[in-house]
Amino acid sequence: MTSIATLTNRLDRDHAEDAPMIVVDEEEDVAPALAAALRYFDADDTHEAVIVLNRGRVLGSLRRLDAYSLPPPLGHQVRGYGAADQSLLPGAARYDMVTLTCPRPGCPTQLGLVLYPARKPRCTRHPDQVLAIS
């Protein structure tokens, strides 16, 4: 398990203002904070650093390479060879993808919903009626 001292030794003292922050106030905060940083780095290869806070004070930034050089927290899956491969299961997908948008003109807000199963939900009192978003 990584300690605050070990984490602090890996930090760069200058940091980008727009980087996300992780909070490490106690020793038990290190593992979940490091797991969150690794998930952030795993999500997009352009993510370069996170800012580390301790009791409201900036300690520095943890760079991607330094984060991956620390022992991973328990349960964190490290990306390795073939991690980006996909496996296809036989059969057809049984879901519908629905995109909801704000009705106000010019608003860019969108929400994607995945509906399971692919059948339309029906009213329990009136089975011939499909339920609608109200």
N, C-alpha and C positions, 0 to 999 in steps of 0.2 A: 504494500500500500504506500502511496506517495504521501509525504508529509508536506506541511506548509513550507518548511525550510528548503526541502528539495525543489518544490515548485518555485519558490522565490529565487533560487539560484539559476533557474532557467529563464527568468524574465529579462526582457529588454527594457531599459529605463525610459526610452521614448516610445510613444504610442500614437496611433491614429485616433483622432477625436470621434470618428464615425464607427469605430469597431464596437461590437457588442461587448457587454461586461459580464463577468462571472464574479460571484461573491464568495470569498474564502475567509470567514471570520474565525472558525474553529477547525481543529484537525479533522473532525468528521465531515466538514464541508468540502474537503479536497476531492474525494472520490466522485460525488455527484457533480461538482463543478467541472472536474476534468472530463467526466462522461459527457456533459453538456457541450463542452468545447470540442470534443472529438466528434459528436454528432453534427455540430455546426461545420466543422472542417470536412466531414464525410459528405455533407449535403451538396457542396459545391467546391470544386477545386480552385476557384478564384478567391475563396475566403483565406486570408493570410494570417490574421491575428485576432485575439480577444484581449480585452483589458481586464486585469485582475484587481479586484478591490478587496481591501481588508479594513473592516470597521469604518467604511466610508472614505478611505484614503486609497488613492491609486498607487499600487505597488509597481506596475509596469505592464507590458504586454507579453502575452504568451504566443509565440509564433507557431505556425503549423508544424514545422519540422521539430521544434522543441517539444510540442505536445505529443507527437507521435514517438518521440524518443523516450518518453516516460513510460513506466509499466502501466498497461491499461487497467482501468478499474474492473472489478469483478463483473462479469456479465457483458462487458463491451466486446462486440464482435469486431475484430481487426480486419480491415479489407486486405485481402491477399490475392494471389493469382487466381483468376477465374471468378472473383467476387462480383464482377459486373455481368457475368453470363446469366442468361435467363433459362428457366426450364419451363416447358409447356406441358400442361396436363391435358389428357384427352378429354373431349367433350366441348360443350359450348358454354360461354360465360352466361350466367343468368342474372344480369343486372342491367339497369338503365342508368345512363348519366344524364342528369338534368342540370342546366345552368340557369340560375335565377339572377336577374339584374334589377337594379333600382329603376323604378318607373320615371324618376325625375330626369328630364332631358339633360344630357351632358355629364351625368354622374357615371364614373367608371367602375363603381362597385359591382362585383360579380361574386356569386357563391356557387360552387359546384357541389352537387349532391349525387351520391351514388345510392340508388334505390334497389334494395333486395326484397323479395324476388322480383323478377322482371314483369310479373303480372301487375296490373293496375289495382290499387287498393279499392275495395268495394265497401259500401255501407252495410253494416250488420243488420239493420232494419229493412233496408231496401236493396237487396243483392243485385238488382239490375242497374244501380247507380254507382258510377265511379266517383270516389272522393276527389275533391279539388282543393288546391291551396287557397286559403281565404286570407 
